[in-house]
Amino acid sequence: MRRCNTEGSSSPGRLLRCYAALGAVYGCAGDGRISSVARADYAEAAAVVLTSDNQTGKTYELAGDTAYTLSEFAAEISRQAGRAIGYVNLSEAEYKKRC
């Protein structure tokens, strides 16, 4: 199974085309929710913290504003691609083996 690379400099358009070509989003999250954020947003937050005083011992939890399931993610890809893209929920072992 081919995998859509979500590491590095993958653009949202490139990822959309990749998932559309695969015809499915593969994962092992069930109905778990994800609160993703763009790398640029993480970088901006890190820059602010790293250049601010009095940060010793502080912990920040960074997450997106809206949590979504991989089924909802696949539905949005479907909407943007103009065709059905499903979510295939694999067992953890199967996901590790295939992806």
C-alpha positions, -999 to 999 in steps of 0.1 A, spaced: 0 0 0 13 34 -9 14 59 19 7 97 19 37 114 34 26 138 62 61 146 72 84 173 59 70 199 35 39 182 22 14 208 11 -23 204 18 -30 202 -19 -4 175 -24 -19 155 5 -54 159 -9 -42 146 -43 -24 117 -26 -54 106 -6 -77 110 -36 -53 88 -56 -53 61 -29 -91 63 -27 -90 60 11 -75 73 43 -59 45 63 -55 47 100 -60 29 133 -77 56 153 -113 43 153 -135 72 164 -106 89 182 -105 127 176 -75 146 164 -68 183 170 -41 191 144 -24 224 138 -3 237 109 34 234 114 37 272 110 14 277 140 35 254 161 66 273 149 51 306 158 42 294 193 76 280 199 93 312 187 72 333 212 79 310 241 116 306 233 121 344 231 100 353 261 113 356 297 101 335 327 94 303 308 114 279 330 92 250 342 62 261 321 43 236 300 21 244 270 -5 221 254 -8 230 217 -38 218 196 -61 229 169 -94 246 176 -116 218 163 -112 181 169 -121 157 141 -121 119 134 -104 103 105 -138 95 91 -146 132 91 -112 139 76 -120 115 48 -154 131 43 -137 165 39 -112 151 14 -142 136 -5 -159 170 -6 -128 187 -19 -119 159 -44 -155 156 -57 -156 118 -52 -159 93 -24 -129 88 -2 -134 65 27 -117 59 60 -103 24 65 -98 16 102 -71 -10 106 -59 -28 137 -27 -13 151 -7 -44 140 -22 -42 105 -15 -5 103 21 -10 113 25 -37 87 8 -19 58 16 17 65 
